[in-house]
Amino acid sequence: MLAVSTTGLTDVVRLTTEWPKRAQAARNRFLVLAVSKIYETLIENIPNDHKDLRDSLQLSRITGLPDSFFGLVIHSRVKWSKLDKSSVDSCVLYVSAKAKLSQRVPPEVRVLEEHSPWTVDTLPFQPDVKVATVVSRKVRSSTVDRVRANRKQDRGRWIRKLNKLGIRETRKDKRFSEHTTRAVSDLEFESVRLEFGLGGSRAIPHWRPAILKVNSRGGVTAITRRREFMKAFLTPGFGRWKLWLKTVHPKASLRRVGRYHSFQTKLGIRATK
């Protein structure tokens, strides 16, 4: 005698028809867990005195990918900040025009670009944030002194160019109460220098250990052995997989993500397909 449970058969049929979507959900879930582990370890590895770098890191979902693709990125979101008095002898400034076509870039911004880097006290004026970005790099005081000396040495050249354009040098307030320079931190430079100990600074690797940790047998195996993955493929009533197809991560455009290729190359990180 052969007995068949129609309820059980229905569950099996439903499970098999859902397998393609469940498989996609499982892949998404695995990627979220793996990249989240990298992110958490990365945050733990960055020293407290690099708070700006640590606070800027964000885990985002990549938008603009084909429907069958799902991607995540760990990237930095920088904000404009005011440089205080201590910045005079601890950082140098690079001016970068936002518009790269010469006819669209104000000529005074070109002058600042051509003579970069500057120090806080030698930058002739604060360019409009709509047309240029001022990027600050934390460096040794000896580097600041060298850049300051160079700008004072070629002052005759850049001041003449600015005067012809009708631009007068802004008087610097030593107390930083009126004329304050605003800039974004060069976090890529800071991260690479911290990772490899460039410029005589002590190396404190953070990216490579974080990636190696999740790529190790223990990291990957620990994720794949989670019981939820087995349930997703074998348990008809397990509905949590549907939530795996949705994420609550902030979004980052594919165009933005492309800007991080050079940074990954510097760290020796290969993008995973």
C-alpha positions in Angstrom: 0.0 0.0 0.0 1.3 3.4 -1.0 0.3 6.5 1.0 1.2 10.0 0.0 0.6 13.1 2.1 -0.8 15.8 -0.2 0.2 18.5 2.3 3.8 17.3 2.3 3.9 17.0 -1.5 2.6 20.5 -1.8 5.4 21.8 0.5 8.0 20.0 -1.6 6.7 21.4 -4.8 6.6 24.9 -3.4 10.1 24.5 -2.1 11.5 23.3 -5.4 9.8 26.2 -7.3 11.3 28.7 -4.8 14.8 27.3 -5.0 16.1 29.8 -7.6 14.9 32.8 -5.5 16.1 31.1 -2.3 19.5 30.6 -3.8 19.7 34.2 -4.8 18.6 35.2 -1.3 21.3 32.9 0.3 24.0 34.5 -1.9 22.9 38.0 -0.8 22.8 36.9 2.8 26.3 35.4 2.6 27.7 38.6 1.0 26.1 40.8 3.7 27.5 38.6 6.5 31.0 38.5 5.0 31.3 42.2 4.2 29.7 43.2 7.5 32.4 41.1 9.2 35.1 43.0 7.3 33.5 46.3 8.2 33.3 45.4 11.9 36.9 44.2 12.0 38.1 47.2 10.1 36.4 49.6 12.6 38.0 47.7 15.5 41.5 47.9 13.9 41.6 51.7 13.3 43.2 53.5 16.3 41.3 56.1 18.3 43.5 58.9 17.1 42.2 58.3 13.6 38.6 59.0 14.5 37.8 61.0 11.3 38.8 58.0 9.2 36.8 55.5 11.3 33.7 57.6 11.5 33.7 58.2 7.8 33.5 54.5 6.8 30.1 53.3 5.7 28.7 50.0 4.4 26.4 50.7 1.5 24.5 48.8 -1.2 25.6 49.5 -4.8 22.9 50.8 -7.0 22.9 50.7 -10.8 23.7 47.0 -11.1 21.7 44.6 -13.3 18.7 43.1 -11.6 20.4 39.7 -11.0 23.4 41.3 -9.3 23.8 42.4 -5.6 26.8 44.3 -4.4 28.1 46.0 -1.3 30.9 48.5 -0.8 32.8 49.9 2.2 33.6 53.5 1.5 34.3 56.8 3.1 31.9 59.7 3.2 33.7 62.9 3.9 32.3 66.2 5.2 33.6 69.7 5.1 35.1 70.8 8.3 36.7 74.0 9.7 40.5 73.9 10.4 41.4 75.1 13.8 44.6 76.8 15.0 46.4 73.4 15.5 46.0 72.7 11.7 48.5 75.4 10.8 51.5 73.2 11.6 49.9 69.8 11.1 48.4 69.7 7.6 48.9 70.8 4.0 46.1 71.7 1.6 45.4 70.7 -2.0 43.0 72.6 -4.2 41.1 70.6 -6.8 38.6 72.1 -9.3 35.3 70.3 -9.5 34.9 71.1 -13.2 37.7 69.7 -15.3 37.0 71.5 -18.5 39.3 74.6 -18.6 36.5 76.9 -19.9 34.3 76.0 -16.9 37.0 76.4 -14.2 37.5 79.9 -12.7 41.1 81.0 -13.5 41.8 81.9 -9.9 41.0 78.2 -9.0 43.5 77.1 -11.6 46.2 79.2 -9.9 45.5 77.5 -6.6 45.7 74.1 -8.3 48.9 74.9 -10.1 50.7 76.0 -6.9 49.3 73.3 -4.6 50.0 72.2 -1.9 49.4 75.1 0.4 49.6 75.6 4.2 46.6 77.0 6.1 48.4 80.3 6.6 49.6 80.7 3.0 46.4 79.8 1.1 45.5 83.2 -0.5 41.7 82.8 -0.2 39.0 80.2 0.4 37.6 79.1 -3.0 33.9 78.7 -3.4 32.9 75.1 -2.5 30.7 75.0 -5.7 33.7 75.2 -8.0 36.6 73.7 -6.0 37.4 71.3 -3.2 40.1 72.0 -0.6 41.6 68.7 0.6 43.7 68.6 3.8 46.4 66.1 4.6 47.8 65.5 8.0 51.6 65.5 7.7 54.7 66.1 9.7 55.5 69.6 10.9 58.8 69.4 8.8 56.6 68.8 5.7 54.4 71.8 6.6 57.5 74.0 7.0 58.9 72.9 3.6 55.6 73.6 1.8 55.3 77.0 3.6 58.8 77.9 2.5 58.0 76.9 -1.1 54.8 79.0 -1.2 56.6 82.0 0.2 59.4 81.6 -2.3 57.1 81.6 -5.3 54.7 84.1 -3.8 55.7 86.7 -6.4 54.4 84.5 -9.2 51.1 83.4 -7.8 50.2 86.8 -6.3 50.8 88.5 -9.7 48.5 86.0 -11.4 45.7 86.6 -8.8 46.1 90.3 -8.9 45.6 90.3 -12.6 42.3 88.5 -12.0 41.3 91.1 -9.5 41.8 88.7 -6.5 43.3 90.0 -3.4 44.9 87.8 -0.8 42.8 87.3 2.3 44.3 88.5 5.5 44.7 85.5 7.9 43.3 85.9 11.3 45.8 84.2 13.6 43.0 83.4 16.1 40.9 81.9 13.4 37.9 83.9 14.6 36.9 85.4 11.2 38.8 83.9 8.3 38.5 80.2 8.7 39.6 77.7 6.1 37.2 74.8 5.3 38.4 71.5 3.9 37.7 67.8 3.5 40.2 65.3 4.9 42.2 63.3 2.5 41.1 60.0 4.0 42.4 57.9 1.2 45.9 59.2 1.9 45.5 58.8 5.6 44.3 55.2 5.3 47.1 54.1 2.9 49.7 55.8 5.1 48.3 54.1 8.2 48.1 50.7 6.4 51.7 50.7 5.2 53.4 53.2 7.5 54.4 55.6 4.8 56.4 58.7 5.5 58.1 57.3 8.6 54.8 56.8 10.5 54.2 53.5 12.2 52.2 51.0 10.2 48.9 49.9 11.7 47.3 47.6 9.1 43.6 47.6 9.2 42.3 46.8 5.7 44.4 43.7 5.0 43.8 42.0 8.4 40.0 42.6 8.1 39.9 41.0 4.7 42.2 38.1 5.6 40.1 37.4 8.6 36.9 36.8 6.6 38.8 35.0 3.8 40.3 32.6 6.2 38.9 29.1 6.5 37.4 29.9 9.9 35.7 33.1 8.6 34.1 31.7 5.5 33.4 28.3 7.0 31.7 29.9 10.0 29.4 31.8 7.7 28.5 28.9 5.4 27.8 26.6 8.4 25.1 28.8 9.8 21.9 26.8 10.2 19.8 29.4 8.4 21.3 28.5 5.1 20.4 24.9 5.5 16.8 25.9 6.4 16.6 28.1 3.4 17.1 25.2 1.0 15.4 22.3 3.0 12.6 23.8 5.1 9.5 24.9 3.2 8.1 26.9 6.1 11.3 28.9 6.5 10.3 32.4 5.3 13.1 34.5 6.5 14.9 34.1 3.2 12.5 36.7 1.7 13.9 39.3 4.0 17.4 38.5 2.7 16.4 39.9 -0.7 15.8 43.3 0.9 18.4 45.4 2.6 18.3 48.5 4.8 21.8 49.7 3.9 22.5 53.2 2.6 23.0 53.4 -1.1 26.1 54.2 -3.2 25.9 54.6 -7.0 28.0 52.5 -9.3 29.7 55.6 -10.5 30.8 56.5 -7.0 32.0 53.0 -6.4 34.2 53.2 -9.5 36.2 55.9 -7.8 37.5 53.4 -5.3 39.2 51.2 -7.8 42.6 53.1 -7.5 42.3 52.9 -3.7 41.8 49.1 -3.9 44.8 48.8 -6.2 47.0 50.6 -3.8 46.0 48.2 -1.0 46.4 45.1 -3.3 42.7 44.3 -3.0 41.0 42.6 -5.9 37.3 43.0 -6.6 35.3 39.8 -6.1 33.0 38.8 -9.0 
